[in-house]
Structure formats: structure tokens, C-alpha cells
Amino acid sequence: MVDDPHGIGLHEPDSDREIEVVVFGMERGFDRQAHAIIMAPIGKNGTMTPAIAMLEREGVGFETHEYERGDELRDFGREAAEALGLPDDQVFKTLLLTIDGERDPVVVVVPVSCQVSMKLAAAAFDAKKAAMCDTAAAERITGYVVGGISPLGQRKLLRTVLDESVELFDVIYVSGGRRGLDIGIDPSDLRRMLAAAVAPITA
């Protein structure tokens, strides 16, 4: 069992800043090539990330929460929850793991309030062993910086498992693809867009 030592999943918010919220709902079909986008177009809220581009292509409803953050903050996930005024269980971090020495890592999405169980995570991918992916490798593979790695719009569609607790909420919050940006999304939409499985993967 390990925690999130690199703070990969979420950005570092500044809880003293006002949260700006924009809601979108579009009617275009899903294009999986959105995963290959490195430089995404500017979204309708003026924010440019591959995650936002993918959501707009998919045409699902989502919320963006954008605010400035302090460079000195390091607990990305919990600080994000505090800034959004949400329970820690409803804000999720995105982690990359290596399994059984395979070349491509896998993605797990878990609440910021929890630790990842490497044993359960490995089992969810039908593997024997799982370990945290190297931070530099995670940035290179996803195209995002640590503290702003989103499960959406990564450079390559990796196998993904969402923790079963996503099913407790109508909306969950994940990184929008950069520090200082979160996305609120229906977990069923997130699951469909990522072709993700749902399983118990927390300690």
C-alpha cells in the first residue's frame, strides 16, 4: 500500500481564491483521436488543455473550476478539495502504475482521501505486481505535468481502472490537465470515454 508521493492526480489550489465555474454541454460525437492531441484547441471557456478538447469533442456536460494556486503547496488533491469546498472522497487523483514489468503503464483514479492498494490494483489489471510509475515517465507518457495529470486527453489511451467509490456520486472532480484546473464530470461519462473498468483499488 502506498499513498500518492508525487501528487500526480490533482493540482495545487489556493483556497483563498474564488472559484470560477463554467458548464458545457455539446452534441458532437466522440473522437478517440482526441487522446493523441498534444496541443489542444482553446476550449469555449478559454482554457487550452487536451482534457478540455476531448470533453468538447465527446459532447458531454462538464464543469470547469479554475483558480490560482500557490507554488508552495504540495498536497495537490486535498488542497483541491478544500478550495472547491468538497469532501475529499469526491475529488479524485490520477496515478500511473507499472504492472508486471510491462512497457506501458496503467492508470488508476482514486479519491484523494485514500491510498492505493497495490495488491488490489494489480488484481484489477489481472497482474501479479503493481508499483508507482516514475514521475518523469508519467509526465512524458501523459503529456501533463505532475500536479495536473488528468485521466482525460493523455497522449495515449492507457488501460484505466476507476475506484468503485466513483459510483457513490453523480459528479466527481478530476484534474483538468494543468495545475489550478479541475473538471466536474459524471463518472459514467468518464468511464465510457476512457473505456475504464471499475473495481475496489484503495486500501
Sequence and secondary structure as in RCSB ss.txt:
>XXXX:A:sequence
MVDDPHGIGLHEPDSDREIEVVVFGMERGFDRQAHAIIMAPIGKNGTMTPAIAMLEREGVGFETHEYERGDELRD
FGREAAEALGLPDDQVFKTLLLTIDGERDPVVVVVPVSCQVSMKLAAAAFDAKKAAMCDTAAAERITGYVVGGIS
PLGQRKLLRTVLDESVELFDVIYVSGGRRGLDIGIDPSDLRRMLAAAVAPITA
>XXXX:A:secstr
 B  TT  SS    TTS  EEEEE       GGGGG SS    TTS   HHHHHHHHHT  EEEEE    TT   
HHHHHHHHHT  GGGBEEEEEEEETT SS EEEEEETTS B HHHHHHHTT S EEE  HHHHHHHHS  TT   
SSS SS   EEEEGGGGG S EEEE SSTTEEEEE HHHHHHHHT EEE  B 
